[in-house]
Amino acid sequence: MHDLIDRVILFSNPKFHLHNFCFVIKILLENDYPLEFIFDNIKKQLKNAINFKKKKRDNNNIENTEGGREGLHDLLFQRFPKNSID
């Protein structure tokens, strides 16, 4: 069930969220999930997704304000002087 909700939130365009949530709810109701259980889980997954995006945004802001921090790409593909390899 969590995977269905995560797919709606994370992998679909926001303009399709309403349609996709209705589709997921319909599928779950047809499979005898209680309506309260469905909405409780949707609320929980939405909160998790929002908190995850906030943490990700905050971490990006911290890294951007620290300045000279090297990224993984910079560390892996660092150029060395030709004589240093000999």
Backbone as CSV, one residue per row, in Angstrom:
resi,resn,N_x,N_y,N_z,CA_x,CA_y,CA_z,C_x,C_y,C_z
1,MET,0.811,-1.188,0.000,0.000,0.000,0.000,0.858,1.256,0.000
2,HIS,1.921,1.245,0.786,2.809,2.403,0.835,3.442,2.664,-0.530
3,ASP,3.745,1.597,-1.246,4.338,1.765,-2.572,3.389,2.463,-3.534
4,LEU,2.120,2.134,-3.470,1.139,2.800,-4.338,1.076,4.297,-4.039
5,ILE,1.049,4.623,-2.774,0.964,6.026,-2.376,2.248,6.762,-2.740
6,ASP,3.386,6.131,-2.505,4.669,6.744,-2.861,4.764,7.010,-4.356
7,ARG,4.256,6.108,-5.164,4.285,6.314,-6.614,3.461,7.528,-7.026
8,VAL,2.323,7.699,-6.370,1.490,8.864,-6.679,2.233,10.145,-6.309
9,ILE,2.854,10.153,-5.145,3.503,11.371,-4.644,4.806,11.653,-5.377
10,LEU,5.652,10.644,-5.490,7.021,10.871,-5.953,7.214,10.761,-7.455
11,PHE,6.446,9.922,-8.115,6.737,9.634,-9.516,5.744,10.223,-10.509
12,SER,4.731,10.905,-10.028,3.772,11.469,-10.980,3.814,12.989,-10.925
13,ASN,3.433,13.589,-12.007,3.353,15.037,-12.109,2.245,15.527,-11.174
14,PRO,2.463,16.627,-10.454,1.450,17.107,-9.507,0.066,17.341,-10.119
15,LYS,-0.006,17.659,-11.398,-1.330,17.890,-11.978,-2.143,16.599,-12.087
16,PHE,-1.494,15.433,-11.949,-2.186,14.146,-12.002,-2.412,13.534,-10.623
17,HIS,-1.983,14.211,-9.556,-2.090,13.637,-8.213,-3.532,13.302,-7.835
18,LEU,-4.452,14.218,-8.088,-5.846,13.970,-7.713,-6.384,12.727,-8.408
19,HIS,-6.175,12.648,-9.690,-6.647,11.478,-10.452,-5.986,10.199,-9.938
20,ASN,-4.687,10.251,-9.697,-3.964,9.057,-9.243,-4.369,8.639,-7.837
21,PHE,-4.600,9.610,-6.939,-5.069,9.260,-5.599,-6.450,8.617,-5.663
22,CYS,-7.318,9.148,-6.499,-8.652,8.541,-6.653,-8.540,7.113,-7.161
23,PHE,-7.639,6.901,-8.100,-7.422,5.561,-8.651,-6.915,4.599,-7.574
24,VAL,-5.950,5.036,-6.779,-5.398,4.194,-5.713,-6.476,3.887,-4.672
25,ILE,-7.236,4.886,-4.288,-8.303,4.671,-3.306,-9.320,3.670,-3.836
26,LYS,-9.681,3.809,-5.093,-10.637,2.873,-5.702,-10.096,1.443,-5.673
27,ILE,-8.840,1.264,-6.038,-8.230,-0.072,-6.027,-8.235,-0.655,-4.623
28,LEU,-7.846,0.151,-3.643,-7.783,-0.339,-2.269,-9.171,-0.669,-1.722
29,LEU,-10.165,0.140,-2.052,-11.537,-0.159,-1.612,-12.054,-1.442,-2.249
30,GLU,-11.731,-1.648,-3.504,-12.148,-2.891,-4.178,-11.473,-4.124,-3.588
31,ASN,-10.347,-3.904,-2.916,-9.650,-5.004,-2.259,-9.940,-5.045,-0.758
32,ASP,-11.061,-4.448,-0.368,-11.610,-4.520,0.997,-10.749,-3.860,2.072
33,TYR,-9.983,-2.840,1.714,-9.308,-2.046,2.732,-10.310,-1.057,3.307
34,PRO,-10.317,-0.859,4.623,-11.240,0.113,5.221,-10.856,1.543,4.826
35,LEU,-11.844,2.372,4.602,-11.625,3.741,4.147,-10.765,4.534,5.133
36,GLU,-11.030,4.378,6.424,-10.242,5.091,7.441,-8.767,4.689,7.374
37,PHE,-8.513,3.407,7.210,-7.146,2.900,7.090,-6.447,3.504,5.871
38,ILE,-7.155,3.588,4.761,-6.585,4.145,3.526,-6.176,5.596,3.745
39,PHE,-7.091,6.411,4.283,-6.795,7.827,4.456,-5.742,8.077,5.532
40,ASP,-5.714,7.267,6.575,-4.661,7.401,7.586,-3.285,7.166,6.962
41,ASN,-3.196,6.158,6.111,-1.918,5.868,5.468,-1.534,6.929,4.436
42,ILE,-2.504,7.439,3.717,-2.212,8.512,2.759,-1.687,9.740,3.500
43,LYS,-2.334,10.108,4.605,-1.878,11.260,5.394,-0.445,11.053,5.893
44,LYS,-0.184,9.838,6.399,1.146,9.542,6.924,2.210,9.635,5.829
45,GLN,1.916,9.076,4.667,2.881,9.107,3.561,3.083,10.527,3.042
46,LEU,2.023,11.328,3.008,2.169,12.725,2.589,3.051,13.500,3.557
47,LYS,2.844,13.284,4.854,3.691,13.941,5.852,5.151,13.523,5.685
48,ASN,5.384,12.235,5.477,6.753,11.754,5.275,7.390,12.388,4.042
49,ALA,6.639,12.485,2.951,7.162,13.061,1.722,7.483,14.536,1.906
50,ILE,6.608,15.263,2.595,6.847,16.690,2.840,8.071,16.884,3.719
51,ASN,8.186,16.092,4.785,9.347,16.198,5.674,10.634,15.849,4.942
52,PHE,10.585,14.838,4.071,11.761,14.453,3.305,12.205,15.597,2.395
53,LYS,11.239,16.224,1.714,11.574,17.344,0.827,12.132,18.521,1.612
54,LYS,11.585,18.788,2.809,12.103,19.872,3.642,13.542,19.593,4.067
55,LYS,13.812,18.365,4.511,15.166,18.009,4.928,16.135,18.113,3.764
56,LYS,15.711,17.651,2.596,16.564,17.710,1.418,16.859,19.163,1.060
57,ARG,15.842,20.013,1.089,16.022,21.429,0.779,16.943,22.083,1.809
58,ASP,16.754,21.769,3.107,17.593,22.342,4.154,19.040,21.899,3.996
59,ASN,19.256,20.625,3.678,20.622,20.129,3.476,21.279,20.805,2.289
60,ASN,20.532,21.023,1.214,21.088,21.718,0.055,21.454,23.151,0.412
61,ASN,20.635,23.814,1.221,20.937,25.185,1.636,22.185,25.234,2.488
62,ILE,22.370,24.265,3.378,23.559,24.224,4.234,24.807,24.014,3.383
63,GLU,24.756,23.081,2.435,25.909,22.824,1.584,26.248,24.028,0.719
64,ASN,25.247,24.737,0.240,25.488,25.904,-0.606,26.079,27.062,0.182
65,THR,25.756,27.185,1.459,26.279,28.292,2.255,27.670,28.004,2.792
66,GLU,28.094,26.745,2.809,29.415,26.413,3.328,30.524,26.772,2.349
67,GLY,30.190,27.030,1.126,31.205,27.470,0.173,32.032,26.332,-0.358
68,GLY,33.343,26.405,-0.264,34.296,25.540,-0.930,34.163,24.057,-0.698
69,ARG,33.050,23.550,-0.457,32.859,22.115,-0.261,32.901,21.407,-1.610
70,GLU,33.714,20.400,-1.703,33.840,19.673,-2.962,32.784,18.600,-3.073
71,GLY,32.245,18.454,-4.255,31.275,17.409,-4.499,31.960,16.095,-4.809
72,LEU,31.208,15.019,-4.843,31.742,13.697,-5.140,32.354,13.665,-6.537
73,HIS,31.712,14.321,-7.478,32.236,14.361,-8.847,33.628,14.990,-8.860
74,ASP,33.813,16.073,-8.110,35.113,16.744,-8.054,36.180,15.839,-7.461
75,LEU,35.807,15.052,-6.462,36.784,14.169,-5.828,37.153,12.988,-6.722
76,LEU,36.177,12.445,-7.438,36.442,11.278,-8.260,37.189,11.612,-9.546
77,PHE,36.928,12.776,-10.099,37.498,13.113,-11.388,38.496,14.259,-11.290
78,GLN,39.188,14.305,-10.190,40.184,15.319,-9.952,41.365,15.100,-10.900
79,ARG,41.863,16.174,-11.469,43.006,16.046,-12.385,44.296,16.132,-11.580
80,PHE,45.182,15.217,-11.833,46.473,15.203,-11.182,47.529,15.656,-12.166
81,PRO,48.595,16.292,-11.681,49.699,16.655,-12.583,50.273,15.395,-13.223
82,LYS,50.739,15.515,-14.461,51.238,14.358,-15.196,52.384,13.657,-14.460
83,ASN,53.266,14.380,-13.814,54.424,13.790,-13.158,54.077,13.085,-11.856
84,SER,52.929,13.363,-11.276,52.591,12.758,-9.990,52.241,11.280,-10.098
85,ILE,51.908,10.809,-11.299,51.529,9.415,-11.484,52.760,8.533,-11.680
86,ASP,53.834,9.085,-12.169,55.050,8.295,-12.444,55.651,7.671,-11.254
